[in-house]
Amino acid sequence: MTKDANRPRARGGEDGLGAPVGRRVVLGMLAAGAAGVAAAPFLQSAYDSTLGAAAQRDPTGLTGLLPGGGGFRYYSVTGSVPAKDEHTYRLTVDGLVRHRASYRLADLRRLPQTRLVRDVQCVTGWRVPTTPFEGVRLSALLDAAGVRPEAKAVRFTCFDGSYSESLTLEQARRDDVLIALRMQDKPLGHAHGGPVRLYVAPMYFYKSAKWLSGITVTDHVQPGYWEHLGYDIDAWVGRSNGRDDAPTT
């Protein structure tokens, strides 16, 4: 007896392929699939909004373990973060500069915009490939402020009231460091750090501070929130924190 003869037959058909499927069933399946494709963006948006809102009120951080849209995770170091809009948002530039400044959203949008498409790499391991970010180069704001000769670094603060980050002045002047207003070709949402966040393309994502509200030029690097907890101050993807991820640039 051959091996095929020993093979059990599938239910519903003598040839093992199952019972014939009627035309109405096929059309129904196609219609259901089309409806699912059409509804997917709306369902994903609702899921992202719900997850993002929950993450802002989750002191345990467990919601950060759940995937959001496009593979992102939602992280916050506080229990909740107030929302800012056209009327309430301000970004200040101060410290060792000749001209202090305060920017509204409309002011930032009027400045020349740069679009970058890079992988986003989190130090915890997840990666979101070819993610577009768009915004104002940080170097443009520093040039407008007139950085003083004794300046060596830039400190970033956030309107969540807790998070902070720093870069050396040389790092901050890179062309791939943005004050980001858009992500994935749409305005930056609150859960992703909007309306304005820092985006440091070649570094792990914890350097890209969310809910950005302050840029202060300093005479030395001041470790940020995660650096105080042991993360590397210089966070080049693949060259820090003991990881060997492929670079994002």
Number of C-alpha atoms within 10 A of each C-alpha: 5 6 6 8 8 8 9 8 14 12 11 11 11 10 10 12 11 12 12 8 8 8 9 9 10 11 11 11 12 12 12 12 12 12 11 12 11 11 11 12 12 11 12 14 13 12 14 21 17 13 20 23 17 18 26 22 15 18 14 12 17 11 21 18 11 12 14 20 15 13 13 19 21 24 20 24 18 17 14 16 21 10 16 15 12 10 9 9 20 21 21 17 23 20 19 21 21 12 15 14 15 13 15 15 17 11 11 19 13 9 13 10 15 16 17 19 17 18 18 24 24 18 19 10 9 13 20 14 14 13 15 16 23 22 24 22 24 21 20 15 19 21 12 14 19 13 20 15 9 12 16 17 20 27 23 25 23 22 20 21 14 13 19 24 25 28 24 20 21 11 17 20 19 15 16 20 23 28 26 30 25 20 20 13 12 11 15 19 17 21 25 21 25 22 23 29 24 29 27 26 26 22 24 27 21 23 27 23 25 29 28 27 23 18 23 18 27 22 16 16 17 19 19 23 19 16 18 11 9 10 17 17 20 18 20 20 23 18 15 17 16 10 13 10 17 11 17 19 11
